[in-house]
């Protein structure tokens, strides 16, 4: 049975593989997904969004047009969701649309820094006829925070009742951890980015095979980990930095990887892929060991949860912990982040805070997001 407190959440993550959307019914506990849709990222738009992660010619003009193009993909997903659920715009309270992060430099340069998500929420409201909540990060950054990660409060609200004192690992393009408290706590104990997720693996796979990702980690599984390169990758200071911390393609990008691989140009490409997969597993495992003691349950979501080889490596790195996918707790790995932005949109409309000092380092909790009425 469907309730009357329905929100749409949209997510296009750092992996840039596509847009996931859900209709999320928040009228009862636990909330549940009414519909889930996905649209692949158009090839030309994906390339443009990747290019806009670095300084380039005429980037303001290009960024504005890329935002418009992204919103048209968002609108396509919204229409798919409404069609699936046999609903129309008036049934939906709001859309939570995060946008596409292309720069993330909080607390840098002038002490405040910035974070930029390409989006045109006014256009999305126009195309769908539904209120849109967007710009979730900037209020926290203005309060001295990292503006990231945004999802720990959602993880606490949804997963802590089923697995108190667990850790949720979201492996999208970048990986982030949410260290949950007891089921009766309103906020997570800790949350932070821990390093790369799929971003480096996807880049290397696409460069050498033409495939956008390494399906189930099969290509990585055909190679051998190079321990010298792994040690070099693991020496990146961000990995062992203390929370609060957040990162993105500003750090873990193809130029960074090329620098790490200098002197190892003769390595077989599948050996590099195997090493990058182990690197992702080890960065996540290292942060769990250092900052999430004692933890007996690791709930994994995001596209990385579908990489069987990566999941096996993660379990091997954390032998004392039960590593399982989020679908064992009621949400498919590809639905979690989209559901989080539906939940965050509702929090904003209710003028409820959704950030925490112990997660982002801001001066205190803040109401996140800006409203664009239909």
Secondary structure as UniProt FT lines:
FT   STRAND          6..11
FT   TURN            14..15
FT   STRAND          18..25
FT   STRAND          32..40
FT   HELIX           43..51
FT   TURN            52..53
FT   TURN            57..58
FT   HELIX           59..85
FT   HELIX           89..91
FT   STRAND          92..97
FT   STRAND          100..106
FT   TURN            109..112
FT   STRAND          113..118
FT   HELIX           121..128
FT   STRAND          132..134
FT   HELIX           138..142
FT   TURN            143..144
FT   HELIX           152..159
FT   TURN            160..162
FT   TURN            164..165
FT   STRAND          167..171
FT   STRAND          174..179
FT   TURN            183..184
FT   STRAND          190..196
FT   HELIX           199..209
FT   HELIX           215..217
FT   HELIX           218..221
FT   HELIX           227..234
FT   HELIX           237..240
FT   TURN            249..251
FT   HELIX           254..260
FT   TURN            261..263
FT   TURN            265..266
FT   HELIX           269..291
FT   STRAND          297..301
FT   HELIX           303..306
FT   HELIX           308..317
FT   TURN            318..320
FT   STRAND          322..325
FT   HELIX           326..329
FT   TURN            333..335
FT   HELIX           336..349
FT   TURN            350..351
FT   HELIX           357..360
FT   STRAND          370..372
//
